[in-house]
Amino acid sequence: MIYAVLLIADLLVISYIIAGAASGGAFVTLSVVGVVGLLLAYQVVQHIRDLNAPLAESDGVVQRKWSRADLIVAMQSYYVTVAGTVFRLKPEDHLMVDVGMYVKVVHFPHTLNVVSIHEMARPRDDEPNID
């Protein structure tokens, strides 16, 4: 919903800039706001596609684990990389996962937001050979 509200605000700004285009100096602003609008539209489309899509499952070794603030100082987000794919986790799931664990990730297929993550036993193919 946040992305949709921001997209609507972006479209209102674009329409205001186009309506007042007689000033002549609005092309740079229009370009910047237009690029932000495209990025927001992409996010909104991905979330809409996830509404009707069945959940997907991926499994593999956790290769990397990190967190960052999405808006520089706000909205702390948590991520893991499993089998080369970056997934966004809930904070409580982030605490339970460590690098090197073999996990099954249940996630939305387009936004890659994790619904649940479960530690699993490694398949025989991934076990190191101790000879």
N, C-alpha and C positions, 0 to 999 in steps of 0.2 A: 504494500500500500504506500509506503514511503516513496518508493521510486515513481509510482504513478502520480502522486501528488506533486513531486518535483518536476516530472515531465509536463504536467498541466501548467505549472508555473512557468516553465521554460517556454512552452508554446505561447503563453500569454505575452511574455517578454518579446518573443520573436514577432508576434503579430503587432505589438506596439511599435517595435523598431521599423517594421515594414510600413506601417501606417504613417510614420513620421519620417520617411526616407528622404524628404526634401532637404534635410540638413546636410546631407552629403558625406558626413564623417562617420556614419553608422555602419559601414561595411565591415570594419574590424570587429566591432561589438557583435554584429550579426553573425560573423564567422565563428567567433568564440562561443557564443550562446548556441549557435547551430550545432557545433561539434559536441557540446555538453548534452544537447537534446538528443543527438544520435546515440550517445552512450547510454543515456537514460532509457531511450526507446528500446535498445537492445536488452537491457536488464528487465524491463517490463514484459517484453515478448518472451524471454526465457522463463519468467515466473508464470506467465499465462500458459505456456506449453507444459509446464510441470503440473498444472491443475488437473489435466486429464490423462497424464501419462502414468503408467504403473511404476512402482518403485523399482530401482535397479540394485543389483548386488555386485560388489567387487571384492576381491580378496587379494592379499599379498602382504609383504613385509612393510612396516612403517619405515620409510626411508628418511623422513625429516619431520620435525615437529616444531612449530613456532607460533607466536602471536604477534599482533600488531594493531595499532589504532587506525581504523579506516578513515576517520576524519581528523587526523593529526593528533588531537588530544581527547577525542571521544570515540565511542563505539568500538571498544576492544573486541577484536575478532581472533579466533583460534583456528589453526590450520594444521593438516597433516598431509604428507605425500605418501600415497600407497600405489605401488606399481606404476609410477610415473604420472599419476593423476593427483591434483591438489583438491582436497576436500575441506569444506568449512565445518567446524565442529561446535557443539555447545561447550561451555566452559567445564561442566562436570565430566563430559566425555574426554576432554583434552587432558584432564588430570589423570585419568585412568590409562592412558595410552603412553607407551614409551617407544623410543626408536629401537628397531630390531624385532618388535613383536609381530607375529603373524596374525592378521585380523581379517574379519569379514565386515565390510562396510555396506549398510543399507542406506541408500541415498536417492535423492531426486535426480533423474537422468540429465536434466539440462542445466540446472543451477549448481549441482553437485553439493547441495546442502545435505548434511548427514542426519538421518532419522535415528539410526542406532549404529553402534560399532561394538563388535564382539571379538574377544581374543579367541583364537582357534589353535588347535594343534597343527604343527607344520606337516604338510604332505611329505610322503617318503622321498620325493624327488628333490626337495629343498634341504633335506638333512645332510650335514657334512659327512663325508666318508672318513671314518677313523681307522685307518690301516697302518 
